[in-house]
Amino acid sequence: MTRPKIELIYSFLVVVMGQTQNKLITGVLLTVVALPWIAAIPALAFQEVDLERLLKVGVCSRCNLRSADLQDEDLQKAVLVQANLRGSNLQNVDLTDAILVQANLVETNLVEATLKNANFRNAGLVRANLTDADLTDADLMGADLRGANFTNATLETTSLIGVNLDGAILQNTNLESADLRGALVRRDSIQAARLCRTQLPDGSVANRDCAS
């Protein structure tokens, strides 16, 4: 079986397990499955072979793409489960329908990126720059978004259940119909965003900025 096929099967298992309601079982299963691969991810700069695979077949789970320059690339439906993209330049990239479950996107540049319907469940986006990015319908459930910059970003109908937004910048961020139940976010941060049919961390709904 080729590596891309193996990665597709593995990615499918990760996504399915991530959607189960039993978080304890999910955590155990993902740990057992993921540990051998996590240990194998290099910590240094990206691997050329991984970059070539991503651009050629669009499947590069557990790849090392750290600090890679992917600006303006069309990566729609790419499979990047547990990929290391830390510090990468993803400005204006198109990741519509992409799967980035548990991916490392710490300190990435996602300015003006198109991330519609992308799956970022349990991904790490600490201090990532998502200014003017479009995350409409994206799934960020359980993601670590501490210190991320969402200035002028669109998170309409986006799932933000259980995310950590501590220190995140939400200036003029469109949170219309977004779901933030159980999220960790500072009150002053969320007040800087556009709120309309927005489910807040406590389960209440904010309609402050809905058009009359």
Residue pairs with C-beta under 8 A, 6 or more apart in sequence:
4 53
4 57
4 59
7 59
7 60
7 61
7 62
7 79
7 81
8 59
8 79
10 33
10 37
10 61
10 81
11 59
11 61
11 79
11 81
11 99
11 101
13 33
14 30
14 33
14 34
14 81
14 82
14 101
14 102
15 81
15 99
15 101
15 119
15 121
17 26
17 29
17 30
17 33
18 26
18 30
18 101
18 121
18 122
20 26
30 102
34 82
34 102
37 62
37 82
38 62
38 82
40 62
41 62
41 64
41 82
41 84
42 64
42 66
42 84
43 66
44 64
44 66
45 64
45 66
45 67
46 64
46 65
46 66
46 67
46 68
46 88
47 63
47 64
47 65
50 60
50 63
50 64
50 65
51 65
51 68
53 59
53 60
53 63
54 60
54 63
54 65
54 75
54 78
54 80
55 73
58 75
58 77
58 78
58 79
59 78
59 79
60 78
60 79
60 80
60 83
61 79
61 80
61 81
61 82
61 83
62 81
62 82
62 83
62 84
63 80
63 83
63 84
64 83
64 84
65 80
65 83
65 84
65 85
65 88
66 84
66 85
66 86
66 87
66 88
66 104
67 86
67 87
67 88
68 85
68 88
68 89
69 88
69 89
70 88
70 89
70 90
70 93
71 89
71 90
71 91
71 92
71 93
72 91
72 92
72 93
73 90
73 93
73 94
74 93
74 94
75 93
75 94
75 95
75 98
76 94
76 95
76 96
76 97
76 98
77 96
77 97
77 98
78 95
78 98
78 99
79 98
79 99
80 98
80 99
80 100
80 103
81 99
81 100
81 101
81 102
81 103
82 101
82 102
82 103
82 104
83 100
83 103
83 104
84 103
84 104
85 100
85 103
85 104
85 105
85 108
86 104
86 105
86 106
86 107
86 108
87 106
87 107
87 108
88 105
88 108
88 109
89 108
89 109
90 108
90 109
90 110
90 113
91 109
91 110
91 111
91 112
91 113
92 111
92 112
92 113
92 114
93 110
93 113
93 114
94 113
94 114
95 113
95 114
95 115
95 118
96 114
96 115
96 116
96 117
96 118
97 116
97 117
97 118
98 115
98 118
98 119
99 118
99 119
100 118
100 119
100 120
100 123
101 119
101 120
101 121
101 122
101 123
102 121
102 122
102 123
103 120
103 123
103 124
104 123
104 124
105 120
105 123
105 124
105 125
105 128
106 124
106 125
106 126
106 127
106 128
107 126
107 127
107 128
108 125
108 128
108 129
109 128
109 129
110 128
110 129
110 130
110 133
111 129
111 130
111 131
111 132
111 133
112 131
112 132
112 133
113 130
113 133
113 134
114 133
114 134
115 130
115 133
115 134
115 135
115 138
116 134
116 135
116 136
116 137
116 138
117 136
117 137
117 138
117 139
118 135
118 138
118 139
119 138
119 139
120 138
120 139
120 140
120 143
121 139
121 140
121 141
121 142
121 143
122 141
122 142
122 143
123 140
123 143
123 144
124 143
124 144
125 140
125 143
125 144
125 145
125 148
126 144
126 145
126 146
126 147
126 148
127 146
127 147
127 148
127 149
128 145
128 148
128 149
129 148
129 149
130 148
130 149
130 150
130 153
131 149
131 150
131 151
131 152
131 153
132 151
132 152
132 153
133 150
133 153
133 154
134 153
134 154
135 153
135 154
135 155
135 158
136 154
136 155
136 156
136 157
136 158
137 156
137 157
137 158
138 155
138 158
138 159
139 158
139 159
140 158
140 159
140 160
140 163
141 159
141 160
141 161
141 162
141 163
142 161
142 162
142 163
143 160
143 163
143 164
144 163
144 164
145 163
145 164
145 165
145 168
146 164
146 165
146 166
146 167
146 168
147 166
147 167
147 168
148 165
148 168
148 169
149 168
149 169
150 168
150 169
150 170
150 171
150 173
150 193
151 169
151 170
151 171
151 172
151 173
152 171
152 172
152 173
153 173
153 174
154 173
154 174
155 173
155 174
155 175
155 178
156 174
156 175
156 176
156 177
156 178
157 176
157 177
157 178
158 175
158 178
158 179
159 178
159 179
160 178
160 179
160 180
160 183
161 179
161 180
161 181
161 182
161 183
162 181
162 182
162 183
163 180
163 183
163 184
163 185
164 183
164 184
165 180
165 183
165 184
165 185
165 186
165 189
165 190
166 184
166 185
166 186
167 186
167 189
168 185
168 189
169 189
169 192
170 185
170 189
170 190
170 192
170 193
171 192
171 193
172 192
172 193
172 194
173 192
173 193
173 194
174 193
174 194
175 190
175 193
175 194
175 195
175 196
175 198
176 194
176 195
176 196
176 197
176 198
176 209
177 196
177 197
177 198
178 198
178 199
179 199
180 190
180 198
180 199
180 200
180 201
181 199
181 200
181 201
181 203
182 201
183 201
184 201
185 201
190 200
194 209
195 206
195 207
195 208
195 209
196 206
196 207
196 208
196 209
196 210
196 211
197 205
197 206
197 207
197 210
198 205
198 206
198 207
199 205
200 206
